[in-house]
Amino acid sequence: MSVFLERQKVRKRRAIAKGFKTAERILLSVAIVLGGLAMLYGIYLLVFLGPIFSVGEIIVEGNLEHLTTPKVVLESGVKDGETLFGIDVEKVHANLRQDPWISQAAVRRRLPHTLWIYIEESKPVAVMQKQGKLFLVDHDGIAFKEMEPSDPKTYPVITGIEGEDEEKNALKLKEALSLLKMYNDSSFGESWGISELHIDDVRGSSVVTEKGPVEILLGQDANAQRLGLLGKWQGVIGRKGGRITYIIANEDKRIIVGYKETISDQRT
């Protein structure tokens, strides 16, 4: 055999050996990748479907007054046997916000077995009459919930906001809530209380007190000065004989009080 043919055979054998080594490296790389993927899949199954991070406790914190922990847990939609990493936190948050009593909610995972939920309840300050129905209203003027028989009935009722102009209604409600706070913070309001606050485009604002009850006309642009005057003279107003039938306090410097004699006063 010639030297040329011998060299050709050597080159061929080397090329075949090189091809086998290349294929071997490729197969090894593929095996490593597949092994890594299998390992990742195993970790995924362990974390998301396995029992290691299953929910063992749901902690509910916040200013719960009208809601209970079991009710919040039920409304979260979290099922028994779910894992922490398998829970869709955004969905849980959306589920909780379906409850009108829930103003704000936060959901966090706490490894290894705890789901933490924080709740801020809506805080009603009044009841608003609207379209023949009663709604609970918070301090921001949001009518967040229609009144139900089980809801507390200790809040003053705001009436007179019945127009079709929603923008105007929102402005009137904001003014009413501002006046309500001003009244509650006054010494007269603390002593006499309030059961109703009425808004009228012509007469202005008026309140009906819990004590008595007595209607007090505060008029247009009711302010702290008028409430301060009521507080200043409330002792005199209450001591005068007869039942108080009305109080007109729609001016900044004077108060008009109407009385009706009782049977005992007439006999005296």
Secondary structure, DSSP 8 states (H G I E B T S, - for coil): --HHHHHHHHHHHHHHHHHHHHHHHHHHHHHHHHHHHHHHHHHHIIIIISSTTB--EEEEEE--SS--HHHHHHHHT--TT-BGGGS-HHHHHHHHTTSTTEEEEEEEEETTTEEEEEEEE--EEEEEEETTEEEEEETTS-EEEE--TTS---S-EEE----S-HHHHHHHHHHHHHHHHHHHHSHHHHHH--SEEEEETTTEEEEE-SSS--EEEEETT--HHHHHHHHHHHHHHHHSSSEEEEEE--SSS--EEEEE--HHHHH-
